[in-house]
Amino acid sequence: MSKEIIVEHLARVEGHGGIEVTVEGEKVKDVKMGIFEGPRFFEAIIEGVKYDKVPDVMRRICAICTAAHSLASIRAIEKAFKVGVTPQTKLLRDLLIHGEMIESHGLHVFMLALPDYLGYPDAISMVDKYAREVKAALQLKKAGNMIHIALSGREVHGMNERVGGFSTIPKEEDLLTIRKAMESSKATAELAVKLFTSLDIPIFAHSDNSLMALDPGEKFGYIGDYVLISDGERRRVEEYKQLTNEKVVKHSHAKHSSYKGSPFMVGALPRVLLCKDKLYGTAKELFKEHEDKLDQRNSLNNNLAQAIELVHCVDRCIEDIDKLLSNGLEKEELVQIEPRESSAVNAVEAPRGILYHDYSFDENGCVTKANVITPTAMNCANIEKDFRVTVGRLVAERKKNLEAPLELIARAYDPCISCSAHLIKVKFL
């Protein structure tokens, strides 16, 4: 006797994808996570495009990770043409990427992931009992949005950050307003940690988990030139093809990645665990207090890691603003660029994990070849692994409701798939 269970709309996950699990008796026969988004051809679109227009196209890959794609693109171009930027530009970029983390994590932790654990279908349903927390979370996200508006020009797909610098710099009064908003949001970020450390996180996805994250240097952050791996290796971002080993799979428009023959995870949990010695301030204190709850083998702990990152990001934004104001804001011209035939790879940490941009240019500075690998694509195979382990465990325990655990896992990764409809099929044969 066979049974098919379909969940047509998996809410609180960005994108259009599907999961199909086939169980025969008590054995998991097949697990497939498909991404049904049609190919978007961004890499092909920018072939022949001059370097200064490339970031304007590539930042439109994602409305949630606008700054990550923008900075990944810009820094790849600067590496290709051997361009150095000023300390002020570096600080502004650091502030921008941390602001994006706040708006993304603030939304996901409170509005998309937390309802699962509190027994609500969505954040709106939480308002009757948790109105104060929901309002505070919206203010936290708004604080992150304020940074994007001030530095990038608008909330989504801003145009102000450029190759070689910024077209304009924010006003001192705008930075002071943002600083005040961040100070007001610190308690909310810490509340996120308190909430997730008080929850009973399921262990049905427990399994071996390989992790990757960028090495940010001396201090915790989201920009770097080396990749840290949980097996102890440290590799240059230029080796990304050997680290990802992408392959086409029949059931998905997204390629799958593997390292040394196994899937791996990128995102907040890998960043916090691999860079724990680089945390500082309140985030470091909270990590040490709750380190025992951040088991590498449980991908569901990614949400707690996001909460710890929220605390870090709020403090870092205040720190960056203080440095910018102390140094004195200066109107700076964009660094002059001399195009040449060249190529370069750059990586930044998007909210969901490592993001690679790889460009080649001709002597006029026009793109001849491009390659982009997103964190959700890298995570797909690991998500399938977690599904397989979870279904195997729950079937052995004769649990019948498999949809909720699968949805919980999907939301833990905070996947960015780019549409809205989702489909899960569980077949019992």
C-alpha positions, 0 to 999 in steps of 0.5 A: 500500500502506498501513501502520498502526502503533499504540502503545496505551499511551504510558507516562510521560505524564500523561493520556489522548490520542492522536496520528494521523499520516497519510503518503501517499508521502513527504508528511505528509498529516495530523497530529492530537493529540487529547485524549480526556478528557471535558469536566470542567465546572469552570467551570460547576461554580463558577457561583453558588459564593461566592468563598471556596469557589472555590479549594477546587473549582478546585485539584482540576482537577489533582493535579500542579499543585494549588498553581498552580491554587490560587494562580491562583484565589486571586489572581484573587479577590483582584484582583477584590475589590482585596485586598492580602496581607502580605509573609509571605503573599507569601513563603509563596506563593512557597515553595509554587509553587517547591516544586510545581515541584520535585516536578513537575520532579523526577519528570518530568526523572528518571523520565519523560524521562531513560529515553528518552535512556538507552535504558530503557523506564522508571525502574524499569529504570534501577535496576540501573545508576543506583540512586544517581541514581534514589534521589536523584531520589526524595529531590528530589521528596520535598523538594518534597512536604514544602513542599506538606504544610507549607504546604498541609496535605497532598501533594495538594489541600491546603486551607490557602492561602486568599483573603487568606492562610493558615489556619495557618502552618508551624512553624519546625522544619518549615521548618528540616527542609525547608531541610535537605532542600533543601540535601541536594537541591542536588547532585541538581538540578545532576546533572539539568543535567549529565545533559541537557547530556551527552546528544545531543538530536535535532534532528528537531523543529527549526522556528520556535518562538514562546514565551510566559512570565510576566514575574516582575519583577526576579527569576526566578519564577512569578507575574506580571501581564504576559506576555513574548513572543518577538517582543519584546512584553509584554502584560497578562495581562488580554489573554489572549484576544488572546494565546491565540485559542482555537478548537475542533478536531474531533479533540480535546476540548481547544481549540487556541491561536494567536498572530498565526496561529501556534502557540506554546509555554509551559513551562520553555524559554520561561521560561528563555529569555525570563527569562534575565536574571532568573536568578541564583545557580547557575542563572544560572551553569549557564544561561550555561555551557550557553546554546548548548544551549538552542536556541529552535527545538528543543522537546526542549530543554524538559527541560534548561530544567526541569533548570535550573529545578530548580536555581533552585527549590532555591536559591529555597526555601532563600532563602524559608525564610531570609527567613521565619525571619529575619523571624519567623513570625507568626500572621496573620488572613485579610484581610477581604474585601468582595465586590462586582460585579467581574471579574479575570484572574490567571495563574501559571506552572504547571510546564508553562507559563502558567495563566489563571484568569478570574472574574466575580462578582455583588454577593454575591461569587458567580461568574457566569462563569469561564474557565480556560486550561491550559498543555497546551491552549495547547501542543497546536497547537505539539506538532502542529507539531513532529510534522508537522515531525518526520515530514516530516523522518524520512520524507524520510530514509526512517526507518521507526520514527516512534513513538519520536520522536513519544513523545520530543516528547510527553514533552518537553512534559510534558503534563498530560492527566489520565488514563493511556491513550494512542494513536498511529497512523501511517498510510502510504498 
